Amino acid sequence: MEDRIERLESIVSLQERTIEQLDGVVTDQQRQIDELERKLMLLGQRLRDMQTDDDPEGPEPPPPHYGGGR
């Protein structure tokens, strides 16, 4: 009976360490996701700013020599 209890305690201890490690991994990944989302939002804003700065009247028409395959 005592061997069985020691074995169970060992298993629980191992599981606790595994859970702590996984928690660290998940925490690191969430930090990375948050940083990537922040960077993506900044890039999106920069892209919108560039589009409005480049041509406030809308998209540029194609050049006259562009025949579109005709």
All heavy atoms as TSV, in Angstrom:
chain	resi	resn	atom	element	x	y	z
A	1	MET	N	N	0.826	-1.205	0.000
A	1	MET	CA	C	0.000	0.000	0.000
A	1	MET	C	C	0.869	1.268	0.000
A	1	MET	O	O	0.571	2.220	-0.696
A	1	MET	CB	C	-0.920	-0.047	1.237
A	1	MET	CG	C	-1.824	1.139	1.356
A	1	MET	SD	S	-3.121	1.036	0.126
A	1	MET	CE	C	-4.359	1.968	0.884
A	2	GLU	N	N	1.926	1.247	0.802
A	2	GLU	CA	C	2.800	2.427	0.872
A	2	GLU	C	C	3.518	2.665	-0.456
A	2	GLU	O	O	3.698	3.801	-0.879
A	2	GLU	CB	C	3.822	2.266	2.003
A	2	GLU	CG	C	4.528	3.576	2.293
A	2	GLU	CD	C	5.314	3.506	3.583
A	2	GLU	OE1	O	4.780	2.991	4.573
A	2	GLU	OE2	O	6.458	3.958	3.565
A	3	ASP	N	N	3.921	1.595	-1.126
A	3	ASP	CA	C	4.560	1.729	-2.445
A	3	ASP	C	C	3.601	2.375	-3.445
A	3	ASP	O	O	4.002	3.208	-4.257
A	3	ASP	CB	C	5.007	0.366	-2.981
A	3	ASP	CG	C	6.209	-0.186	-2.260
A	3	ASP	OD1	O	6.903	0.604	-1.576
A	3	ASP	OD2	O	6.464	-1.402	-2.371
A	4	ARG	N	N	2.370	1.975	-3.358
A	4	ARG	CA	C	1.353	2.522	-4.265
A	4	ARG	C	C	1.156	4.018	-4.004
A	4	ARG	O	O	1.054	4.807	-4.943
A	4	ARG	CB	C	0.044	1.776	-4.082
A	4	ARG	CG	C	-1.001	2.187	-5.066
A	4	ARG	CD	C	-2.229	1.337	-4.954
A	4	ARG	NE	N	-3.242	1.898	-5.822
A	4	ARG	CZ	C	-4.385	1.349	-6.072
A	4	ARG	NH1	N	-4.685	0.190	-5.526
A	4	ARG	NH2	N	-5.259	1.916	-6.855
A	5	ILE	N	N	1.134	4.423	-2.753
A	5	ILE	CA	C	0.973	5.843	-2.409
A	5	ILE	C	C	2.178	6.640	-2.894
A	5	ILE	O	O	2.036	7.723	-3.473
A	5	ILE	CB	C	0.757	6.003	-0.884
A	5	ILE	CG1	C	-0.606	5.445	-0.501
A	5	ILE	CG2	C	0.859	7.478	-0.488
A	5	ILE	CD1	C	-0.850	5.409	0.996
A	6	GLU	N	N	3.391	6.104	-2.686
A	6	GLU	CA	C	4.599	6.787	-3.160
A	6	GLU	C	C	4.584	6.926	-4.677
A	6	GLU	O	O	4.977	7.957	-5.224
A	6	GLU	CB	C	5.838	6.024	-2.695
A	6	GLU	CG	C	6.130	6.185	-1.226
A	6	GLU	CD	C	7.357	5.386	-0.796
A	6	GLU	OE1	O	8.124	4.926	-1.669
A	6	GLU	OE2	O	7.533	5.223	0.421
A	7	ARG	N	N	4.132	5.887	-5.352
A	7	ARG	CA	C	4.046	5.932	-6.827
A	7	ARG	C	C	3.056	7.007	-7.263
A	7	ARG	O	O	3.333	7.792	-8.181
A	7	ARG	CB	C	3.612	4.560	-7.355
A	7	ARG	CG	C	3.603	4.490	-8.860
A	7	ARG	CD	C	3.352	3.047	-9.330
A	7	ARG	NE	N	3.094	3.043	-10.732
A	7	ARG	CZ	C	1.895	3.176	-11.299
A	7	ARG	NH1	N	0.827	3.291	-10.547
A	7	ARG	NH2	N	1.758	3.161	-12.606
A	8	LEU	N	N	1.915	7.071	-6.626
A	8	LEU	CA	C	0.913	8.091	-6.952
A	8	LEU	C	C	1.431	9.502	-6.659
A	8	LEU	O	O	1.210	10.430	-7.438
A	8	LEU	CB	C	-0.389	7.826	-6.194
A	8	LEU	CG	C	-1.182	6.591	-6.620
A	8	LEU	CD1	C	-2.351	6.363	-5.667
A	8	LEU	CD2	C	-1.660	6.733	-8.049
A	9	GLU	N	N	2.148	9.655	-5.542
A	9	GLU	CA	C	2.730	10.961	-5.215
A	9	GLU	C	C	3.755	11.374	-6.268
A	9	GLU	O	O	3.844	12.535	-6.652
A	9	GLU	CB	C	3.370	10.928	-3.824
A	9	GLU	CG	C	2.366	10.901	-2.696
A	9	GLU	CD	C	3.030	10.715	-1.335
A	9	GLU	OE1	O	4.204	10.260	-1.277
A	9	GLU	OE2	O	2.368	11.029	-0.327
A	10	SER	N	N	4.524	10.407	-6.733
A	10	SER	CA	C	5.514	10.679	-7.774
A	10	SER	C	C	4.834	11.113	-9.074
A	10	SER	O	O	5.273	12.052	-9.742
A	10	SER	CB	C	6.359	9.431	-8.009
A	10	SER	OG	O	7.247	9.617	-9.060
A	11	ILE	N	N	3.769	10.419	-9.419
A	11	ILE	CA	C	3.020	10.762	-10.636
A	11	ILE	C	C	2.433	12.164	-10.516
A	11	ILE	O	O	2.525	12.966	-11.451
A	11	ILE	CB	C	1.921	9.716	-10.908
A	11	ILE	CG1	C	2.553	8.383	-11.333
A	11	ILE	CG2	C	0.947	10.219	-11.971
A	11	ILE	CD1	C	1.568	7.232	-11.424
A	12	VAL	N	N	1.849	12.482	-9.370
A	12	VAL	CA	C	1.254	13.807	-9.165
A	12	VAL	C	C	2.336	14.883	-9.245
A	12	VAL	O	O	2.149	15.937	-9.859
A	12	VAL	CB	C	0.497	13.864	-7.812
A	12	VAL	CG1	C	0.143	15.298	-7.461
A	12	VAL	CG2	C	-0.742	13.001	-7.869
A	13	SER	N	N	3.495	14.622	-8.665
A	13	SER	CA	C	4.595	15.578	-8.701
A	13	SER	C	C	5.044	15.835	-10.144
A	13	SER	O	O	5.267	16.983	-10.553
A	13	SER	CB	C	5.760	15.048	-7.870
A	13	SER	OG	O	6.846	15.916	-7.921
A	14	LEU	N	N	5.166	14.772	-10.901
A	14	LEU	CA	C	5.552	14.899	-12.313
A	14	LEU	C	C	4.502	15.699	-13.087
A	14	LEU	O	O	4.830	16.583	-13.892
A	14	LEU	CB	C	5.743	13.522	-12.941
A	14	LEU	CG	C	6.061	13.484	-14.435
A	14	LEU	CD1	C	7.383	14.198	-14.708
A	14	LEU	CD2	C	6.110	12.048	-14.928
A	15	GLN	N	N	3.237	15.423	-12.831
A	15	GLN	CA	C	2.162	16.147	-13.521
A	15	GLN	C	C	2.170	17.631	-13.147
A	15	GLN	O	O	1.932	18.483	-14.002
A	15	GLN	CB	C	0.810	15.519	-13.195
A	15	GLN	CG	C	0.606	14.178	-13.872
A	15	GLN	CD	C	-0.696	13.506	-13.486
A	15	GLN	OE1	O	-1.314	13.828	-12.486
A	15	GLN	NE2	N	-1.109	12.543	-14.309
A	16	GLU	N	N	2.450	17.941	-11.900
A	16	GLU	CA	C	2.515	19.342	-11.484
A	16	GLU	C	C	3.637	20.080	-12.200
A	16	GLU	O	O	3.459	21.208	-12.654
A	16	GLU	CB	C	2.699	19.443	-9.966
A	16	GLU	CG	C	1.447	19.114	-9.185
A	16	GLU	CD	C	1.681	19.112	-7.669
A	16	GLU	OE1	O	2.851	19.099	-7.222
A	16	GLU	OE2	O	0.673	19.119	-6.931
A	17	ARG	N	N	4.805	19.428	-12.314
A	17	ARG	CA	C	5.918	20.049	-13.051
A	17	ARG	C	C	5.550	20.255	-14.521
A	17	ARG	O	O	5.843	21.297	-15.110
A	17	ARG	CB	C	7.178	19.192	-12.928
A	17	ARG	CG	C	7.898	19.366	-11.619
A	17	ARG	CD	C	9.305	18.774	-11.680
A	17	ARG	NE	N	9.323	17.360	-12.055
A	17	ARG	CZ	C	9.279	16.352	-11.185
A	17	ARG	NH1	N	9.206	16.586	-9.899
A	17	ARG	NH2	N	9.318	15.101	-11.615
A	18	THR	N	N	4.912	19.253	-15.106
A	18	THR	CA	C	4.502	19.355	-16.511
A	18	THR	C	C	3.517	20.497	-16.701
A	18	THR	O	O	3.629	21.280	-17.657
A	18	THR	CB	C	3.890	18.021	-16.985
A	18	THR	OG1	O	4.851	16.982	-16.818
A	18	THR	CG2	C	3.471	18.100	-18.437
A	19	ILE	N	N	2.570	20.615	-15.813
A	19	ILE	CA	C	1.578	21.696	-15.903
A	19	ILE	C	C	2.255	23.057	-15.776
A	19	ILE	O	O	1.937	23.991	-16.522
A	19	ILE	CB	C	0.472	21.512	-14.841
A	19	ILE	CG1	C	-0.409	20.321	-15.222
A	19	ILE	CG2	C	-0.373	22.776	-14.697
A	19	ILE	CD1	C	-1.384	19.897	-14.134
A	20	GLU	N	N	3.212	23.182	-14.859
A	20	GLU	CA	C	3.941	24.445	-14.702
A	20	GLU	C	C	4.706	24.794	-15.970
A	20	GLU	O	O	4.732	25.948	-16.402
A	20	GLU	CB	C	4.885	24.365	-13.508
A	20	GLU	CG	C	4.182	24.394	-12.170
A	20	GLU	CD	C	5.133	24.174	-11.005
A	20	GLU	OE1	O	6.372	24.156	-11.217
A	20	GLU	OE2	O	4.641	24.000	-9.874
A	21	GLN	N	N	5.347	23.785	-16.580
A	21	GLN	CA	C	6.077	24.022	-17.828
A	21	GLN	C	C	5.126	24.443	-18.947
A	21	GLN	O	O	5.410	25.381	-19.700
A	21	GLN	CB	C	6.850	22.767	-18.244
A	21	GLN	CG	C	8.013	22.447	-17.341
A	21	GLN	CD	C	8.637	21.092	-17.658
A	21	GLN	OE1	O	8.038	20.243	-18.333
A	21	GLN	NE2	N	9.843	20.876	-17.162
A	22	LEU	N	N	4.013	23.751	-19.060
A	22	LEU	CA	C	3.035	24.089	-20.097
A	22	LEU	C	C	2.463	25.483	-19.870
A	22	LEU	O	O	2.239	26.235	-20.827
A	22	LEU	CB	C	1.915	23.046	-20.140
A	22	LEU	CG	C	2.313	21.676	-20.663
A	22	LEU	CD1	C	1.161	20.688	-20.488
A	22	LEU	CD2	C	2.753	21.745	-22.106
A	23	ASP	N	N	2.231	25.834	-18.618
A	23	ASP	CA	C	1.741	27.170	-18.304
A	23	ASP	C	C	2.745	28.229	-18.759
A	23	ASP	O	O	2.361	29.256	-19.323
A	23	ASP	CB	C	1.479	27.299	-16.804
A	23	ASP	CG	C	0.900	28.644	-16.436
A	23	ASP	OD1	O	-0.167	28.999	-17.002
A	23	ASP	OD2	O	1.505	29.341	-15.598
A	24	GLY	N	N	4.032	27.960	-18.554
A	24	GLY	CA	C	5.067	28.889	-19.022
A	24	GLY	C	C	5.056	29.027	-20.534
A	24	GLY	O	O	5.191	30.137	-21.067
A	25	VAL	N	N	4.884	27.918	-21.218
A	25	VAL	CA	C	4.847	27.943	-22.684
A	25	VAL	C	C	3.635	28.745	-23.163
A	25	VAL	O	O	3.748	29.597	-24.049
A	25	VAL	CB	C	4.825	26.503	-23.253
A	25	VAL	CG1	C	4.514	26.517	-24.743
A	25	VAL	CG2	C	6.144	25.808	-22.986
A	26	VAL	N	N	2.486	28.482	-22.579
A	26	VAL	CA	C	1.261	29.181	-22.981
A	26	VAL	C	C	1.394	30.682	-22.699
A	26	VAL	O	O	1.003	31.517	-23.526
A	26	VAL	CB	C	0.026	28.585	-22.264
A	26	VAL	CG1	C	-1.201	29.452	-22.467
A	26	VAL	CG2	C	-0.236	27.170	-22.755
A	27	THR	N	N	1.964	31.028	-21.559
A	27	THR	CA	C	2.163	32.437	-21.211
A	27	THR	C	C	3.087	33.118	-22.226
A	27	THR	O	O	2.803	34.223	-22.693
A	27	THR	CB	C	2.737	32.564	-19.791
A	27	THR	OG1	O	1.828	31.961	-18.868
A	27	THR	CG2	C	2.955	34.001	-19.408
A	28	ASP	N	N	4.194	32.460	-22.580
A	28	ASP	CA	C	5.111	33.015	-23.580
A	28	ASP	C	C	4.426	33.172	-24.930
A	28	ASP	O	O	4.590	34.196	-25.614
A	28	ASP	CB	C	6.346	32.128	-23.741
A	28	ASP	CG	C	7.264	32.172	-22.533
A	28	ASP	OD1	O	7.125	33.103	-21.703
A	28	ASP	OD2	O	8.117	31.271	-22.406
A	29	GLN	N	N	3.651	32.182	-25.326
A	29	GLN	CA	C	2.955	32.256	-26.608
A	29	GLN	C	C	1.935	33.391	-26.609
A	29	GLN	O	O	1.801	34.092	-27.615
A	29	GLN	CB	C	2.274	30.934	-26.935
A	29	GLN	CG	C	3.244	29.848	-27.336
A	29	GLN	CD	C	2.556	28.526	-27.624
A	29	GLN	OE1	O	1.448	28.257	-27.164
A	29	GLN	NE2	N	3.223	27.681	-28.388
A	30	GLN	N	N	1.242	33.581	-25.507
A	30	GLN	CA	C	0.269	34.673	-25.447
A	30	GLN	C	C	0.974	36.020	-25.561
A	30	GLN	O	O	0.481	36.925	-26.235
A	30	GLN	CB	C	-0.556	34.602	-24.155
A	30	GLN	CG	C	-1.687	35.611	-24.128
A	30	GLN	CD	C	-2.657	35.413	-25.279
A	30	GLN	OE1	O	-3.162	34.318	-25.477
A	30	GLN	NE2	N	-2.933	36.453	-26.042
A	31	ARG	N	N	2.131	36.141	-24.924
A	31	ARG	CA	C	2.908	37.379	-25.047
A	31	ARG	C	C	3.299	37.622	-26.503
A	31	ARG	O	O	3.206	38.745	-27.009
A	31	ARG	CB	C	4.156	37.293	-24.169
A	31	ARG	CG	C	4.174	38.340	-23.087
A	31	ARG	CD	C	5.446	38.302	-22.254
A	31	ARG	NE	N	5.150	37.548	-21.052
A	31	ARG	CZ	C	5.847	36.523	-20.582
A	31	ARG	NH1	N	6.932	36.113	-21.196
A	31	ARG	NH2	N	5.488	35.901	-19.482
A	32	GLN	N	N	3.730	36.562	-27.178
A	32	GLN	CA	C	4.112	36.683	-28.585
A	32	GLN	C	C	2.902	37.061	-29.444
A	32	GLN	O	O	3.008	37.912	-30.343
A	32	GLN	CB	C	4.717	35.383	-29.098
A	32	GLN	CG	C	6.070	35.072	-28.521
A	32	GLN	CD	C	6.572	33.695	-28.958
A	32	GLN	OE1	O	5.835	32.878	-29.521
A	32	GLN	NE2	N	7.840	33.436	-28.682
A	33	ILE	N	N	1.767	36.447	-29.188
A	33	ILE	CA	C	0.552	36.754	-29.942
A	33	ILE	C	C	0.160	38.210	-29.731
A	33	ILE	O	O	-0.164	38.923	-30.689
A	33	ILE	CB	C	-0.603	35.810	-29.539
A	33	ILE	CG1	C	-0.334	34.403	-30.060
A	33	ILE	CG2	C	-1.945	36.328	-30.049
A	33	ILE	CD1	C	-1.272	33.345	-29.510
A	34	ASP	N	N	0.207	38.672	-28.482
A	34	ASP	CA	C	-0.134	40.068	-28.185
A	34	ASP	C	C	0.787	41.021	-28.931
A	34	ASP	O	O	0.342	42.016	-29.508
A	34	ASP	CB	C	-0.056	40.339	-26.677
A	34	ASP	CG	C	-1.132	39.615	-25.893
A	34	ASP	OD1	O	-2.127	39.155	-26.501
A	34	ASP	OD2	O	-0.975	39.495	-24.650
A	35	GLU	N	N	2.088	40.716	-28.947
A	35	GLU	CA	C	3.062	41.572	-29.636
A	35	GLU	C	C	2.818	41.554	-31.149
A	35	GLU	O	O	2.865	42.594	-31.807
A	35	GLU	CB	C	4.481	41.106	-29.313
A	35	GLU	CG	C	5.569	41.894	-29.996
A	35	GLU	CD	C	5.682	43.332	-29.519
A	35	GLU	OE1	O	5.114	43.685	-28.469
A	35	GLU	OE2	O	6.350	44.120	-30.219
A	36	LEU	N	N	2.545	40.384	-31.700
A	36	LEU	CA	C	2.283	40.293	-33.136
A	36	LEU	C	C	1.002	41.034	-33.520
A	36	LEU	O	O	0.950	41.693	-34.571
A	36	LEU	CB	C	2.192	38.824	-33.570
A	36	LEU	CG	C	3.513	38.069	-33.573
A	36	LEU	CD1	C	3.267	36.577	-33.788
A	36	LEU	CD2	C	4.464	38.611	-34.615
A	37	GLU	N	N	-0.030	40.946	-32.690
A	37	GLU	CA	C	-1.265	41.678	-32.958
A	37	GLU	C	C	-1.011	43.181	-32.928
A	37	GLU	O	O	-1.515	43.920	-33.766
A	37	GLU	CB	C	-2.344	41.310	-31.946
A	37	GLU	CG	C	-2.945	39.941	-32.175
A	37	GLU	CD	C	-3.967	39.557	-31.117
A	37	GLU	OE1	O	-3.941	40.130	-29.996
A	37	GLU	OE2	O	-4.805	38.683	-31.412
A	38	ARG	N	N	-0.209	43.630	-31.964
A	38	ARG	CA	C	0.115	45.059	-31.869
A	38	ARG	C	C	0.879	45.510	-33.118
A	38	ARG	O	O	0.550	46.540	-33.723
A	38	ARG	CB	C	0.963	45.316	-30.614
A	38	ARG	CG	C	1.239	46.789	-30.347
A	38	ARG	CD	C	2.169	46.984	-29.169
A	38	ARG	NE	N	3.528	46.542	-29.441
A	38	ARG	CZ	C	4.417	47.224	-30.171
A	38	ARG	NH1	N	4.081	48.370	-30.705
A	38	ARG	NH2	N	5.622	46.744	-30.365
A	39	LYS	N	N	1.861	44.706	-33.541
A	39	LYS	CA	C	2.632	45.055	-34.741
A	39	LYS	C	C	1.748	45.047	-35.988
A	39	LYS	O	O	1.897	45.901	-36.864
A	39	LYS	CB	C	3.800	44.097	-34.918
A	39	LYS	CG	C	4.902	44.328	-33.922
A	39	LYS	CD	C	6.043	43.348	-34.119
A	39	LYS	CE	C	7.158	43.620	-33.128
A	39	LYS	NZ	N	8.298	42.709	-33.307
A	40	LEU	N	N	0.841	44.086	-36.072
A	40	LEU	CA	C	-0.060	44.009	-37.216
A	40	LEU	C	C	-0.962	45.241	-37.286
A	40	LEU	O	O	-1.182	45.796	-38.365
A	40	LEU	CB	C	-0.896	42.738	-37.147
A	40	LEU	CG	C	-1.848	42.482	-38.301
A	40	LEU	CD1	C	-1.088	42.382	-39.612
A	40	LEU	CD2	C	-2.636	41.213	-38.054
A	41	MET	N	N	-1.459	45.665	-36.139
A	41	MET	CA	C	-2.296	46.866	-36.114
A	41	MET	C	C	-1.495	48.093	-36.553
A	41	MET	O	O	-1.992	48.923	-37.330
A	41	MET	CB	C	-2.873	47.083	-34.714
A	41	MET	CG	C	-3.955	46.093	-34.354
A	41	MET	SD	S	-4.603	46.309	-32.678
A	41	MET	CE	C	-5.242	47.966	-32.774
A	42	LEU	N	N	-0.238	48.204	-36.097
A	42	LEU	CA	C	0.605	49.325	-36.502
A	42	LEU	C	C	0.874	49.293	-38.004
A	42	LEU	O	O	0.829	50.329	-38.675
A	42	LEU	CB	C	1.926	49.303	-35.728
A	42	LEU	CG	C	1.845	49.657	-34.256
A	42	LEU	CD1	C	3.202	49.426	-33.571
A	42	LEU	CD2	C	1.408	51.101	-34.063
A	43	LEU	N	N	1.154	48.097	-38.531
A	43	LEU	CA	C	1.390	47.985	-39.973
A	43	LEU	C	C	0.136	48.337	-40.770
A	43	LEU	O	O	0.213	49.000	-41.805
A	43	LEU	CB	C	1.842	46.568	-40.321
A	43	LEU	CG	C	3.290	46.237	-40.001
A	43	LEU	CD1	C	3.543	44.750	-40.213
A	43	LEU	CD2	C	4.231	47.063	-40.844
A	44	GLY	N	N	-1.011	47.892	-40.286
A	44	GLY	CA	C	-2.263	48.241	-40.965
A	44	GLY	C	C	-2.494	49.742	-40.976
A	44	GLY	O	O	-2.902	50.308	-41.987
A	45	GLN	N	N	-2.209	50.380	-39.847
A	45	GLN	CA	C	-2.369	51.835	-39.781
A	45	GLN	C	C	-1.382	52.536	-40.712
A	45	GLN	O	O	-1.742	53.478	-41.399
A	45	GLN	CB	C	-2.175	52.325	-38.339
A	45	GLN	CG	C	-2.435	53.808	-38.182
A	45	GLN	CD	C	-3.848	54.193	-38.570
A	45	GLN	OE1	O	-4.799	53.553	-38.154
A	45	GLN	NE2	N	-3.988	55.206	-39.394
A	46	ARG	N	N	-0.146	52.058	-40.742
A	46	ARG	CA	C	0.849	52.657	-41.646
A	46	ARG	C	C	0.428	52.498	-43.099
A	46	ARG	O	O	0.580	53.409	-43.908
A	46	ARG	CB	C	2.214	52.026	-41.420
A	46	ARG	CG	C	2.851	52.484	-40.117
A	46	ARG	CD	C	4.176	51.839	-39.885
A	46	ARG	NE	N	5.171	52.363	-40.800
A	46	ARG	CZ	C	6.416	51.921	-40.867
A	46	ARG	NH1	N	6.807	50.949	-40.076
A	46	ARG	NH2	N	7.265	52.442	-41.716
A	47	LEU	N	N	-0.126	51.332	-43.439
A	47	LEU	CA	C	-0.585	51.094	-44.807
A	47	LEU	C	C	-1.728	52.052	-45.153
A	47	LEU	O	O	-1.729	52.656	-46.230
A	47	LEU	CB	C	-1.033	49.640	-44.972
A	47	LEU	CG	C	-1.560	49.247	-46.344
A	47	LEU	CD1	C	-0.484	49.442	-47.403
A	47	LEU	CD2	C	-2.033	47.805	-46.327
A	48	ARG	N	N	-2.676	52.197	-44.234
A	48	ARG	CA	C	-3.779	53.141	-44.483
A	48	ARG	C	C	-3.252	54.571	-44.621
A	48	ARG	O	O	-3.695	55.311	-45.499
A	48	ARG	CB	C	-4.807	53.046	-43.366
A	48	ARG	CG	C	-5.666	51.805	-43.424
A	48	ARG	CD	C	-6.794	51.822	-42.400
A	48	ARG	NE	N	-6.309	51.766	-41.034
A	48	ARG	CZ	C	-5.978	50.659	-40.389
A	48	ARG	NH1	N	-6.073	49.499	-41.000
A	48	ARG	NH2	N	-5.566	50.695	-39.143
A	49	ASP	N	N	-2.292	54.932	-43.793
A	49	ASP	CA	C	-1.706	56.273	-43.873
A	49	ASP	C	C	-1.006	56.475	-45.210
A	49	ASP	O	O	-1.119	57.536	-45.831
A	49	ASP	CB	C	-0.713	56.502	-42.733
A	49	ASP	CG	C	-1.377	56.603	-41.373
A	49	ASP	OD1	O	-2.625	56.759	-41.321
A	49	ASP	OD2	O	-0.660	56.509	-40.359
A	50	MET	N	N	-0.270	55.453	-45.668
A	50	MET	CA	C	0.432	55.559	-46.946
A	50	MET	C	C	-0.560	55.682	-48.102
A	50	MET	O	O	-0.333	56.436	-49.039
A	50	MET	CB	C	1.333	54.345	-47.158
A	50	MET	CG	C	2.561	54.339	-46.285
A	50	MET	SD	S	3.521	52.820	-46.379
A	50	MET	CE	C	3.755	52.596	-48.114
A	51	GLN	N	N	-1.648	54.956	-48.037
A	51	GLN	CA	C	-2.634	55.006	-49.116
A	51	GLN	C	C	-3.291	56.377	-49.176
A	51	GLN	O	O	-3.522	56.896	-50.258
A	51	GLN	CB	C	-3.687	53.918	-48.921
A	51	GLN	CG	C	-3.155	52.535	-49.182
A	51	GLN	CD	C	-4.135	51.447	-48.818
A	51	GLN	OE1	O	-5.062	51.664	-48.045
A	51	GLN	NE2	N	-3.920	50.254	-49.355
A	52	THR	N	N	-3.594	56.968	-48.067
A	52	THR	CA	C	-4.233	58.282	-48.081
A	52	THR	C	C	-3.223	59.369	-48.400
A	52	THR	O	O	-3.565	60.356	-49.029
A	52	THR	CB	C	-4.928	58.585	-46.739
A	52	THR	OG1	O	-3.984	58.493	-45.684
A	52	THR	CG2	C	-6.073	57.634	-46.498
A	53	ASP	N	N	-1.944	59.192	-47.997
A	53	ASP	CA	C	-0.913	60.201	-48.284
A	53	ASP	C	C	-0.549	60.205	-49.763
A	53	ASP	O	O	-0.321	61.255	-50.356
A	53	ASP	CB	C	0.344	59.941	-47.464
A	53	ASP	CG	C	0.154	60.237	-45.987
A	53	ASP	OD1	O	-0.862	60.879	-45.641
A	53	ASP	OD2	O	1.017	59.831	-45.188
A	54	ASP	N	N	-0.486	59.027	-50.375
A	54	ASP	CA	C	-0.049	58.916	-51.764
A	54	ASP	C	C	-1.066	59.500	-52.737
A	54	ASP	O	O	-0.708	60.150	-53.703
A	54	ASP	CB	C	0.203	57.461	-52.149
A	54	ASP	CG	C	1.497	56.935	-51.549
A	54	ASP	OD1	O	2.294	57.754	-51.055
A	54	ASP	OD2	O	1.699	55.713	-51.578
A	55	ASP	N	N	-2.325	59.251	-52.516
A	55	ASP	CA	C	-3.332	59.654	-53.488
A	55	ASP	C	C	-4.639	59.997	-52.780
A	55	ASP	O	O	-5.503	59.144	-52.628
A	55	ASP	CB	C	-3.552	58.532	-54.494
A	55	ASP	CG	C	-4.318	58.990	-55.719
A	55	ASP	OD1	O	-4.600	60.204	-55.838
A	55	ASP	OD2	O	-4.627	58.139	-56.559
A	56	PRO	N	N	-4.781	61.240	-52.367
A	56	PRO	CA	C	-5.992	61.599	-51.641
A	56	PRO	C	C	-7.261	61.555	-52.502
A	56	PRO	O	O	-8.368	61.537	-51.988
A	56	PRO	CB	C	-5.709	63.017	-51.157
A	56	PRO	CG	C	-4.631	63.540	-52.033
A	56	PRO	CD	C	-3.861	62.335	-52.523
A	57	GLU	N	N	-7.122	61.499	-53.832
A	57	GLU	CA	C	-8.290	61.530	-54.715
A	57	GLU	C	C	-8.718	60.144	-55.177
A	57	GLU	O	O	-9.666	60.021	-55.937
A	57	GLU	CB	C	-7.992	62.411	-55.926
A	57	GLU	CG	C	-7.749	63.857	-55.537
A	57	GLU	CD	C	-7.410	64.712	-56.744
A	57	GLU	OE1	O	-7.679	64.281	-57.875
A	57	GLU	OE2	O	-6.881	65.806	-56.526
A	58	GLY	N	N	-8.021	59.115	-54.792
A	58	GLY	CA	C	-8.393	57.765	-55.204
A	58	GLY	C	C	-7.264	57.086	-55.940
A	58	GLY	O	O	-6.170	57.625	-56.067
A	59	PRO	N	N	-7.512	55.900	-56.466
A	59	PRO	CA	C	-6.448	55.162	-57.147
A	59	PRO	C	C	-6.046	55.835	-58.455
A	59	PRO	O	O	-6.854	56.465	-59.131
A	59	PRO	CB	C	-7.060	53.789	-57.399
A	59	PRO	CG	C	-8.524	53.970	-57.282
A	59	PRO	CD	C	-8.748	55.182	-56.396
A	60	GLU	N	N	-4.777	55.680	-58.785
A	60	GLU	CA	C	-4.249	56.262	-60.012
A	60	GLU	C	C	-4.719	55.450	-61.211
A	60	GLU	O	O	-4.676	54.225	-61.198
A	60	GLU	CB	C	-2.717	56.244	-59.943
A	60	GLU	CG	C	-2.058	56.907	-61.121
A	60	GLU	CD	C	-0.546	56.943	-60.956
A	60	GLU	OE1	O	-0.077	57.112	-59.822
A	60	GLU	OE2	O	0.135	56.781	-61.977
A	61	PRO	N	N	-5.193	56.122	-62.280
A	61	PRO	CA	C	-5.619	55.369	-63.471
A	61	PRO	C	C	-4.410	54.730	-64.150
A	61	PRO	O	O	-3.292	55.209	-63.996
A	61	PRO	CB	C	-6.254	56.443	-64.359
A	61	PRO	CG	C	-5.690	57.729	-63.882
A	61	PRO	CD	C	-5.341	57.552	-62.430
A	62	PRO	N	N	-4.633	53.660	-64.907
A	62	PRO	CA	C	-3.498	53.013	-65.586
A	62	PRO	C	C	-2.914	53.945	-66.648
A	62	PRO	O	O	-3.618	54.816	-67.185
A	62	PRO	CB	C	-4.121	51.776	-66.224
A	62	PRO	CG	C	-5.584	52.019	-66.248
A	62	PRO	CD	C	-5.881	53.005	-65.163
A	63	PRO	N	N	-1.633	53.803	-66.970
A	63	PRO	CA	C	-1.019	54.655	-67.996
A	63	PRO	C	C	-1.643	54.388	-69.362
A	63	PRO	O	O	-2.202	53.317	-69.606
A	63	PRO	CB	C	0.457	54.240	-67.962
A	63	PRO	CG	C	0.498	52.932	-67.297
A	63	PRO	CD	C	-0.701	52.847	-66.408
A	64	PRO	N	N	-1.538	55.378	-70.256
A	64	PRO	CA	C	-2.199	55.237	-71.575
A	64	PRO	C	C	-1.701	54.050	-72.384
A	64	PRO	O	O	-2.462	53.457	-73.145
A	64	PRO	CB	C	-1.840	56.539	-72.306
A	64	PRO	CG	C	-1.322	57.473	-71.271
A	64	PRO	CD	C	-0.911	56.659	-70.100
A	65	HIS	N	N	-0.439	53.669	-72.247
A	65	HIS	CA	C	0.078	52.552	-73.029
A	65	HIS	C	C	-0.374	51.209	-72.491
A	65	HIS	O	O	-0.133	50.178	-73.118
A	65	HIS	CB	C	1.620	52.598	-73.071
A	65	HIS	CG	C	2.266	52.400	-71.752
A	65	HIS	ND1	N	2.409	53.428	-70.845
A	65	HIS	CD2	C	2.756	51.300	-71.142
A	65	HIS	CE1	C	2.987	52.967	-69.761
A	65	HIS	NE2	N	3.207	51.675	-69.901
A	66	TYR	N	N	-1.036	51.198	-71.363
A	66	TYR	CA	C	-1.516	49.948	-70.783
A	66	TYR	C	C	-2.811	49.582	-71.493
A	66	TYR	O	O	-3.848	50.202	-71.268
A	66	TYR	CB	C	-1.729	50.087	-69.268
A	66	TYR	CG	C	-2.190	48.810	-68.617
A	66	TYR	CD1	C	-1.301	47.776	-68.376
A	66	TYR	CD2	C	-3.516	48.638	-68.247
A	66	TYR	CE1	C	-1.717	46.604	-67.793
A	66	TYR	CE2	C	-3.943	47.464	-67.649
A	66	TYR	CZ	C	-3.038	46.441	-67.424
A	66	TYR	OH	O	-3.439	45.293	-66.822
A	67	GLY	N	N	-2.762	48.552	-72.309
A	67	GLY	CA	C	-3.935	48.184	-73.095
A	67	GLY	C	C	-4.828	47.154	-72.431
A	67	GLY	O	O	-5.896	46.851	-72.919
A	68	GLY	N	N	-4.364	46.586	-71.336
A	68	GLY	CA	C	-5.183	45.586	-70.645
A	68	GLY	C	C	-5.379	44.316	-71.468
A	68	GLY	O	O	-6.367	43.643	-71.336
A	69	GLY	N	N	-4.415	44.019	-72.363
A	69	GLY	CA	C	-4.490	42.779	-73.139
A	69	GLY	C	C	-5.263	42.929	-74.417
A	69	GLY	O	O	-5.608	41.958	-75.054
A	70	ARG	N	N	-5.538	44.142	-74.839
A	70	ARG	CA	C	-6.279	44.316	-76.100
A	70	ARG	C	C	-5.376	44.328	-77.287
A	70	ARG	O	O	-4.309	44.690	-77.373
A	70	ARG	CB	C	-7.047	45.648	-76.072
A	70	ARG	CG	C	-8.234	45.563	-75.175
A	70	ARG	CD	C	-9.108	46.763	-75.382
A	70	ARG	NE	N	-9.105	47.526	-74.130
A	70	ARG	CZ	C	-9.525	48.764	-74.018
A	70	ARG	NH1	N	-9.946	49.414	-75.031
A	70	ARG	NH2	N	-9.555	49.359	-72.879
